[in-house]
């Protein structure tokens, strides 16, 4: 008596299962928890100061091409680094501006668009340009430079330490843009 009931239950189950259409699930990404906006001051013997997130760390740039006062701001929770390079202007500001533009334009083959926005803080003599680079395969999503127009120049470029997929990184990129914008607005040159 148990065999016919089990047989019919299996047949009924298979019949119901075969009639439904299978729809594959979309590819998912890990949830990214974004930290609170809390900042601390980078105010050392360097010729500049700014505020940066408490979860970030600042380390000297140890690459072979470095000059004094080059640093990296590491955003460890996101596997990203903001590379900051400082240069003294000696009548060569147009050269530094062209270098910054050229380095941004190297992303054109992978970028969908590159927009730029001016930054002006005449009270603190901080002037600059921010570049937002859009495109799923662009290596750097955000770059900028600031200068006092006379003697100091600093360029920044945000890179992730992984193969770029800026579509899935969009929430993190948007969050870090806000953090970098805060850094730029709190940026000060020292005398």
KEKE-3310 file (N, C-alpha, C; in steps of 0.2 Angstrom, whole numbers, plus 5000, padded with zeros to 4 digits):
npx = (5004:5010:5019:5012:5007:5019:5025:5015:5017:5030:5029:5019:5027:5038:5031:5025:5037:5043:5036:5038:5046:5063:5072:5087:5096:5101:5118:5126:5133:5144:5139:5142:5148:5147:5158:5156:5156:5170:5183:5201:5215:5228:5242:5257:5275:5275:5272:5259:5242:5227:5211:5207:5199:5195:5197:5206:5224:5239:5254:5271:5276:5284:5290:5301:5302:5298:5297:5301:5288:5278:5264:5254:5237:5228:5214:5210:5198:5192:5201:5208:5218:5224:5234:5246:5255:5267:5274:5286:5284:5293:5292:5286:5273:5263:5268:5266:5252:5249:5254:5246:5233:5237:5239:5226:5219:5225:5216:5206:5203:5197:5187:5170:5166:5173:5173:5175:5178:5180:5189:5189:5197:5199:5202:5211:5220:5219:5218:5210:5207:5195:5194:5182:5181:5172:5167:5166:5178:5188:5204:5207:5195:5194:5202:5213:5220:5228:5233:5243:5245:5258:5269:5267:5261:5250:5245:5232:5227:5215:5215:5210:5216:5214:5207:5198:5181:5170:5157:5152:5158:5153:5145:5156:5165:5157:5156:5170:5173:5166:5173:5186:5183:5180:5193:5199:5192:5196:5209:5225:5238:5255:5265)
npy = (4994:5006:5008:5011:5024:5031:5030:5037:5050:5053:5054:5064:5075:5076:5079:5091:5099:5098:5106:5120:5135:5138:5151:5160:5167:5184:5190:5192:5204:5206:5213:5230:5238:5254:5265:5277:5295:5302:5312:5315:5326:5328:5335:5339:5340:5342:5352:5355:5353:5343:5336:5319:5303:5293:5279:5277:5276:5284:5283:5285:5287:5275:5272:5272:5284:5294:5310:5322:5323:5315:5305:5291:5289:5276:5267:5255:5247:5246:5242:5252:5266:5282:5292:5304:5317:5329:5344:5357:5373:5381:5391:5383:5380:5378:5366:5357:5357:5353:5340:5334:5334:5326:5314:5311:5310:5298:5289:5289:5278:5268:5275:5281:5294:5309:5321:5338:5348:5364:5370:5382:5391:5406:5412:5404:5402:5390:5382:5373:5358:5345:5329:5318:5302:5291:5275:5257:5250:5259:5263:5272:5282:5294:5309:5323:5340:5352:5369:5383:5392:5399:5393:5380:5364:5350:5334:5322:5305:5292:5275:5258:5243:5231:5222:5233:5236:5246:5247:5238:5243:5255:5261:5262:5270:5282:5285:5287:5297:5308:5308:5312:5324:5331:5331:5339:5352:5355:5357:5364:5376:5377:5390)
npz = (5000:5003:4993:4980:4984:4987:4974:4966:4972:4969:4955:4953:4959:4950:4938:4941:4943:4930:4922:4925:4921:4920:4927:4926:4940:4942:4941:4956:4968:4982:4997:5002:5015:5020:5028:5042:5040:5046:5051:5051:5054:5043:5047:5046:5045:5031:5016:5015:5021:5026:5028:5031:5030:5045:5044:5034:5029:5029:5020:5015:4998:4991:4978:4964:4957:4965:4974:4987:4999:4993:4994:4999:5001:5008:5006:5014:5017:5005:4996:4989:4983:4985:4976:4979:4973:4975:4969:4967:4960:4948:4938:4929:4929:4918:4912:4922:4923:4910:4910:4920:4913:4902:4908:4913:4901:4896:4899:4890:4880:4887:4894:4896:4897:4901:4913:4919:4933:4941:4955:4967:4979:4984:4996:5004:4994:4985:4971:4958:4948:4945:4939:4933:4929:4919:4915:4913:4912:4915:4922:4933:4942:4947:4947:4951:4953:4963:4966:4971:4962:4961:4968:4972:4969:4968:4964:4962:4961:4960:4962:4961:4968:4960:4946:4935:4937:4936:4936:4946:4956:4958:4970:4979:4973:4971:4985:4989:4981:4987:4999:4995:4989:5001:5006:4997:4999:5012:5010:5013:5010:5017:5023)
capx = (5000:5014:5023:5008:5007:5025:5025:5011:5019:5036:5026:5016:5032:5041:5026:5025:5044:5045:5032:5040:5052:5069:5075:5093:5097:5106:5124:5126:5139:5144:5136:5148:5146:5151:5159:5153:5160:5173:5189:5206:5219:5235:5246:5264:5280:5274:5270:5252:5238:5221:5207:5206:5195:5199:5198:5212:5230:5244:5260:5275:5276:5291:5292:5308:5301:5296:5300:5299:5281:5274:5261:5248:5231:5226:5207:5210:5192:5190:5207:5210:5224:5224:5241:5247:5262:5268:5279:5287:5283:5298:5290:5284:5266:5260:5270:5262:5245:5248:5255:5239:5228:5239:5238:5219:5218:5227:5210:5201:5201:5192:5182:5164:5166:5177:5170:5180:5175:5185:5189:5192:5196:5204:5204:5217:5224:5219:5214:5212:5203:5194:5192:5178:5182:5167:5168:5167:5185:5193:5208:5206:5189:5194:5209:5212:5226:5227:5239:5242:5247:5264:5275:5265:5257:5249:5241:5230:5224:5212:5216:5209:5221:5211:5204:5193:5174:5168:5149:5150:5162:5150:5144:5162:5168:5154:5158:5176:5173:5164:5179:5191:5180:5181:5200:5201:5189:5200:5216:5228:5246:5258:5270)
capy = (5000:5012:5009:5015:5031:5034:5031:5043:5056:5055:5056:5071:5080:5077:5082:5098:5102:5099:5111:5127:5138:5140:5158:5160:5172:5188:5189:5197:5206:5207:5219:5234:5242:5260:5268:5284:5301:5305:5314:5318:5330:5327:5341:5337:5344:5343:5359:5355:5349:5342:5331:5313:5298:5290:5272:5277:5277:5288:5281:5288:5284:5272:5270:5274:5290:5299:5316:5323:5324:5311:5301:5287:5288:5270:5266:5248:5243:5246:5240:5258:5270:5289:5293:5311:5319:5336:5347:5364:5376:5385:5394:5378:5378:5375:5360:5352:5357:5348:5333:5332:5333:5320:5308:5310:5308:5291:5284:5289:5272:5264:5279:5283:5301:5313:5328:5341:5353:5368:5371:5389:5394:5411:5414:5399:5401:5383:5382:5366:5355:5338:5325:5312:5297:5286:5269:5251:5248:5264:5261:5277:5285:5301:5313:5331:5344:5359:5373:5390:5396:5402:5389:5373:5360:5343:5330:5316:5300:5286:5268:5252:5238:5226:5223:5238:5234:5251:5246:5235:5247:5262:5264:5264:5276:5288:5286:5289:5304:5312:5308:5316:5331:5334:5332:5345:5358:5356:5357:5371:5376:5380:5395)
capz = (5000:5003:4987:4975:4986:4985:4967:4963:4975:4965:4948:4954:4960:4943:4933:4943:4942:4923:4919:4927:4917:4925:4925:4930:4944:4940:4945:4962:4971:4989:5000:5004:5021:5020:5035:5044:5038:5051:5048:5056:5051:5041:5048:5048:5042:5024:5015:5014:5026:5024:5032:5028:5034:5050:5042:5029:5032:5025:5019:5010:4992:4990:4971:4962:4954:4970:4976:4993:5000:4989:4999:4996:5005:5007:5009:5015:5017:4998:4992:4984:4985:4982:4975:4979:4971:4976:4965:4968:4954:4946:4932:4925:4930:4912:4911:4927:4921:4904:4913:4923:4908:4898:4912:4913:4894:4894:4901:4885:4877:4892:4897:4892:4897:4906:4915:4924:4937:4944:4962:4968:4986:4984:5003:5005:4988:4983:4965:4955:4943:4947:4933:4935:4923:4919:4911:4917:4912:4917:4928:4938:4941:4950:4947:4952:4955:4966:4966:4973:4955:4961:4970:4974:4964:4970:4959:4965:4957:4964:4959:4965:4967:4957:4939:4936:4935:4939:4937:4952:4961:4958:4976:4983:4969:4973:4992:4989:4978:4993:5004:4991:4989:5008:5007:4993:5002:5018:5009:5014:5009:5022:5021)
cpx = (5004:5018:5019:5008:5013:5027:5022:5014:5025:5034:5023:5022:5036:5037:5026:5031:5045:5041:5034:5046:5057:5071:5081:5093:5102:5113:5124:5133:5139:5142:5142:5145:5150:5152:5156:5158:5164:5180:5195:5211:5226:5239:5252:5269:5280:5271:5263:5248:5231:5217:5206:5202:5199:5200:5204:5218:5234:5251:5264:5275:5283:5293:5298:5307:5299:5300:5298:5292:5276:5271:5256:5243:5228:5219:5207:5203:5189:5195:5208:5215:5223:5231:5242:5254:5262:5274:5280:5287:5289:5297:5288:5277:5262:5262:5267:5255:5244:5249:5249:5234:5230:5238:5230:5217:5220:5221:5205:5199:5196:5187:5176:5163:5171:5175:5175:5176:5180:5183:5193:5191:5201:5206:5210:5221:5225:5215:5215:5206:5202:5191:5188:5178:5177:5168:5169:5174:5190:5197:5207:5199:5189:5201:5208:5219:5224:5234:5238:5244:5254:5270:5273:5260:5256:5243:5239:5226:5221:5213:5214:5214:5218:5209:5198:5186:5170:5160:5148:5153:5158:5148:5150:5165:5164:5155:5165:5177:5171:5170:5185:5189:5181:5188:5202:5198:5193:5207:5219:5236:5249:5263:5277)
cpy = (5006:5013:5013:5022:5034:5035:5037:5050:5058:5057:5063:5076:5081:5080:5090:5102:5103:5104:5119:5129:5140:5147:5159:5167:5177:5188:5194:5199:5206:5213:5223:5239:5248:5263:5275:5289:5304:5306:5315:5322:5327:5334:5340:5342:5345:5350:5360:5351:5348:5337:5325:5308:5294:5282:5272:5278:5280:5285:5284:5284:5281:5270:5274:5282:5296:5304:5317:5325:5321:5306:5297:5287:5281:5269:5258:5244:5242:5244:5246:5262:5277:5291:5301:5313:5327:5338:5355:5367:5381:5388:5389:5375:5375:5368:5355:5352:5352:5341:5330:5330:5327:5314:5306:5307:5301:5286:5285:5283:5268:5268:5280:5290:5303:5320:5331:5347:5357:5369:5378:5390:5400:5413:5410:5398:5394:5384:5375:5364:5348:5335:5319:5308:5292:5281:5263:5249:5253:5263:5266:5281:5292:5304:5320:5334:5350:5362:5380:5395:5399:5397:5382:5370:5353:5340:5324:5311:5294:5280:5263:5247:5231:5227:5227:5235:5240:5251:5243:5239:5254:5265:5266:5270:5282:5290:5290:5296:5309:5313:5313:5323:5335:5335:5339:5352:5359:5357:5364:5370:5379:5385:5392)
cpz = (5000:4997:4982:4977:4985:4978:4964:4966:4971:4958:4948:4955:4953:4938:4935:4941:4935:4920:4920:4923:4922:4922:4929:4934:4941:4944:4951:4964:4979:4991:5003:5009:5021:5027:5036:5041:5044:5049:5053:5051:5049:5041:5051:5046:5034:5023:5013:5020:5023:5029:5028:5032:5039:5048:5037:5033:5027:5025:5014:5004:4991:4983:4969:4960:4959:4972:4983:4994:4996:4994:4995:5002:5004:5011:5009:5014:5010:4993:4987:4987:4981:4982:4975:4978:4971:4972:4967:4961:4953:4939:4927:4926:4924:4910:4915:4925:4915:4906:4916:4918:4904:4902:4913:4906:4892:4896:4895:4882:4881:4895:4892:4892:4903:4907:4920:4927:4941:4951:4963:4976:4987:4991:5006:5000:4986:4977:4961:4950:4945:4941:4936:4928:4924:4914:4915:4918:4914:4923:4934:4937:4943:4950:4948:4953:4958:4966:4969:4967:4955:4962:4971:4970:4967:4966:4963:4960:4961:4959:4964:4963:4965:4950:4939:4933:4938:4940:4944:4958:4962:4965:4980:4979:4971:4981:4992:4986:4983:4998:5001:4991:4995:5009:5003:4996:5009:5017:5010:5013:5015:5019:5021)
residu = (UNK:UNK:UNK:UNK:UNK:UNK:UNK:UNK:UNK:UNK:UNK:UNK:UNK:UNK:UNK:UNK:UNK:UNK:UNK:UNK:UNK:UNK:UNK:UNK:UNK:UNK:UNK:UNK:UNK:UNK:UNK:UNK:UNK:UNK:UNK:UNK:UNK:UNK:UNK:UNK:UNK:UNK:UNK:UNK:UNK:UNK:UNK:UNK:UNK:UNK:UNK:UNK:UNK:UNK:UNK:UNK:UNK:UNK:UNK:UNK:UNK:UNK:UNK:UNK:UNK:UNK:UNK:UNK:UNK:UNK:UNK:UNK:UNK:UNK:UNK:UNK:UNK:UNK:UNK:UNK:UNK:UNK:UNK:UNK:UNK:UNK:UNK:UNK:UNK:UNK:UNK:UNK:UNK:UNK:UNK:UNK:UNK:UNK:UNK:UNK:UNK:UNK:UNK:UNK:UNK:UNK:UNK:UNK:UNK:UNK:UNK:UNK:UNK:UNK:UNK:UNK:UNK:UNK:UNK:UNK:UNK:UNK:UNK:UNK:UNK:UNK:UNK:UNK:UNK:UNK:UNK:UNK:UNK:UNK:UNK:UNK:UNK:UNK:UNK:UNK:UNK:UNK:UNK:UNK:UNK:UNK:UNK:UNK:UNK:UNK:UNK:UNK:UNK:UNK:UNK:UNK:UNK:UNK:UNK:UNK:UNK:UNK:UNK:UNK:UNK:UNK:UNK:UNK:UNK:UNK:UNK:UNK:UNK:UNK:UNK:UNK:UNK:UNK:UNK:UNK:UNK:UNK:UNK:UNK:UNK:UNK:UNK:UNK:UNK:UNK:UNK)
# end
